[in-house]
Amino acid sequence: MSQDSKSTRKEFLQTAGLAAGAAAVASFGFSRPARAEDGGETITQLARFGLQEGKEEEAKALLQTLVKGVEETEPGVLVYIAHISAKSNEVVFFEVYENAEALTVHGQTPHMNEMRTKFATVFAPPLDIERLNHVAGVNRG
């Protein structure tokens, strides 16, 4: 990553107010509970984490397996889309959960446990999860 890219990324993270902690990825990000304001609202979030150099194909396979598990067993996950940034060496998930319970269930599934066990061999901290507040949008399914 060039110095300009590093500076731009750092400025973006600071400007957006994103807190990134390199502490215990498995115990923090993938299993932390979230709460909707009234317990019934959807929860939308972005999850970002690094991708180790040379691990792109292994990462894609792991992400595809994870998404397949979500699709097949988690009806409360309304949207779960994994991306690999073309600009930075990051994985970015766009996630929408029916409610806080769906997010809690998601963190306890076998496919998330598998992701936790393999995380450090393919991906890189910090894991950053950002809650989004819905303003407007279109979903053409």
ZIURTA-V819356 format. One line per field, one symbol per residue. phi: phi as a letter, one per 30 degrees, with the letter a starting at -180 (. if undefined). psi: psi as a letter, one per 30 degrees, with the letter a starting at -180 (. if undefined). burial: # if it has 16 or more other C-alpha atoms within 10 Angstrom, else .. Layout:
phi=???
psi=???
burial=???
//
This chain:
phi=.dddddddddddddddidcbcddfeddcddbddbbdecibddccacbbadbdeicedddeddddddddddddbbddcdbabcbcddcbdbcbccbbceadddddeedcdedddddedceddbcbddcbccdccdcalbbci
psi=kleeeeeeeeeeeeefgkkkkglieefdefgkllklegffllkklkkkllkkkggeeeeeeeeeeeeeeeeffiffjekjkklkkfelikkkkkkkkeaeeeeeeefgleeeeeeeffeffelkllkkkkkkkkellkjg.
burial=...................#....##..###..........###########......##.##..##..#...#.#####.#.#....################.##.#.###.##..#..#########...........
//
